[in-house]
């Protein structure tokens, strides 16, 4: 069954400008008939196309707050990136209390679960070195999908732990059931997330056989709902349950800092992540023990669902951390309960670049792609609607495009028919072979 993505295209806004095809790290976008299309099997919900599109035709959608009415008791799981969105905020409890005013009955901070995961990781470090190095963080769903798709040889390097929001959901549902006496299925647990990738992860987990969340709301949507209640709170009850370590997970480097003793490398930005994974695959990073890879700039504070500039949000989070304890939570589960933080399914390779299920047919198609690509200009101009000449050749062989979609192939045909260089006049100026001499008049 195909994954249900949270990154969607509004064809009414799309003008076919091809801006999006260049920024997609998995070449998942094509433009045909003046409209962009997203190849769902290649999309990793990174949100780069959302940032690039000048016409706001690509967007990411979370759940609507209307889903709260389906449950008798609703729990909010705010990611710590939420706290950095508010100007002049000096008390996190104001945000947490305001969540109770907009329809939630209980709040369980994802930062609390992050501190438990950090403590679990430190315990694992004390027990002995990892079986493989470098160990890759499992906290970014986009990176997990990227590894499954483009770097399957590195799947064994990914940490065994689930997402902080997933651990928070498991523990929050358990607490709510004990407090209310309600059956778990009548309790709704919802994450408040900074990016499209985590919305998709809430619906289809990378590490769990069955989703543990009932939905996910975009930070930007909850932010707007919170502004009024935050101003009119009569009393602010103490609710903060996490310290510096948990809040630090909101920005790149926070998870690495929580490990305390290992040689860690923190990388943010999807293109930087890809370059780092390529280096690991080539064995060029032997001295690092742990890699924290964040698809978004500056980590979760730079997600496409956030409101504020990621650098400003990170600054505000640092200000909120002042005076907080280093950590408020420890991982105290014993025996079989220790597995609560571990994935219950292995990462599987996503064969999205398979040309054919039959090996012989796939090899034949690959040779045809290479042959066609060798006759293309190699300019990767995007005029054909594909991000590169290789992607265009692949589209032609797979039947998604025709050779005549390449403007340079059209020029060749026109030149063979007319026998003149005037065919260059039909190319955009940067690609013409001969430019007219500027007039001195």
C-alpha positions, 0 to 999 in steps of 0.5 A: 500500500502506498504511503499517504504523504502530507506534502500535496500539490494545489494544481490551481496555483501551479504555473509550471515554472519548474522551480521545484524540480531542482530542489527535490533531493530525490527527484520526485517532481516532474512538470508536464503540461504546465503543471507539476506532479509529485511521484509519490513513491519517491517523496520523502516529505522533506518540504524543500519544494514547499520552501522553493515554490514561488507561487505557494502551490505546494503545501503540507497539511496536518490534521484538523482540530475537528478530530478532537471531537471523536475522542472523550479525552484528548492529549496534546504532545507539543514538540519543543520547537513550539516554544521558540515561536513566541515573542517575549515568552518567559514561561513555558507553562503559559503555552502548556496551560493555553493548550488546555484552553483550546480543547485538550484535556492533558499535555505531555511534553515530547521534550520529556520523552526526549530526555528519557531517550537521551538517558537510555542512549547514555546507558547504552554507551556505558554498556559498551561500544556500538556494534557499528560506527558511526551510529546514525540518529533515528529522530528525523523521519525524513532522514530515515526515508532517505536512507531507506531509499538512497542509502540502503547499505547504511540501514544497519547504522541507524539507531534502534530507538523510536521517535520522541513523539512516539515514546511520548504517545505511548506513555501519555496514553498509558497515563491518561488511561490510568487517570481516567479509567477510559479504554485506550481507544477512546483517548486521542493522542495528538502530536504538535509537530514542526514539519510535514515529515512527522505528520506522515510518521504519525500516520505511518511509522518508520519503526513501529508496526502500528501507529501510536498517534491518532493524528498530528497538528502543524505548529503554525495552526496551533500557534494561531489558536494559542495567541488569544488564550495565552494573553487571557490566562487568569492563572498559570499552573506549573506544568513543565516536565522537561529540562535543558536536555529535552528542549535542546532536541528542538535544534540541531546538535541537541541530541548529540549534546545529550549523549555527553561523551561520544564523538558526535557530528551534527548536520542540518539541511537535506543537501548537507545530510546527503553529502554526509551520507555519501561520505559515510557510504564511502568510508570517509568518516571513521572517527565519528561515533554518532551522527545527528542528521536533521533534514531541516535547517537548524533542526526542528526549529526550521521545519516547514510547519514553523512560524518564526525564522529558525535562528530566532527560534533557536535563540528564544529556546536558549533563553527559555532554557536559562534557569532550567535543570539539566534534566528532569527525567530518567529512563527507569524501565527494567526488563522487558519494559526497556524495549518500549523505546526500541523499534519493533520492525526493521527498516526496509529498503524502498525500491523506488529506483527499480526500473523493472522487476525482471533483472534482465529487463531492468538491465536493458532499460538501464543501458537504453537510459545510458545511451539516450543520456549520452546524446543529451546536452547534459545542461540539466536546464529543466526545460523538459520538466525533469530535474536532470538529463538522467531523470529525463532519459529515465522518464523517456524509457519508462514512458513518462516523456518523449524525446521531443520534450527536450528542446535541444532534440527539437532544435536538432530536428529543425536544423536537419529539416532546414539546414540552417543555424536559425534553429538556435533562435528557438532556444532560450538565449543562454543556450544558443550557440551563436549570439548576435554582436551588440549594436554600437548605434 
